[in-house]
């Protein structure tokens, strides 16, 4: 196989791995958001602002609901990938993630925030299953391992980016 073809596969597989970047970023950034004074005031009231944190049940729900969504997303990703193709499933769940990120940002009550984090989790769970499978299907045997590892690398980079953004606040 020509190196030009491998280059095209790397570009396509790398672009698909951007979903991992979103996953890592969303996983890491919530820790900084939970300590922001405006967030505490909006979602926990004055008592949370004075205490400097939300109650453990609220903060645990905000963080944990995404993992519930991840589980559900991983369950529906296989049938979705088989029915409409992995490529179009990746596009679909990426769009759903973008919408859920907008809703998380614009949410002004706990219900909307939890619902949008659940939907984000569904997208992340689906993308975590679909992207490596898609990458392995488009790759030649010579580059398959390197290409599939881009997903994990992107997750790690996303976590690092969120750390530095949280650190600067």
PyMOL commands that set and color helices and strands:
alter all, ss='L'
color gray80, all
select helices_A, chain A and resi 3-16+18-33+37-51+56-84+86-106+110-138+144-168
alter helices_A, ss='H'
color red, helices_A
deselect
rebuild
show_as cartoon
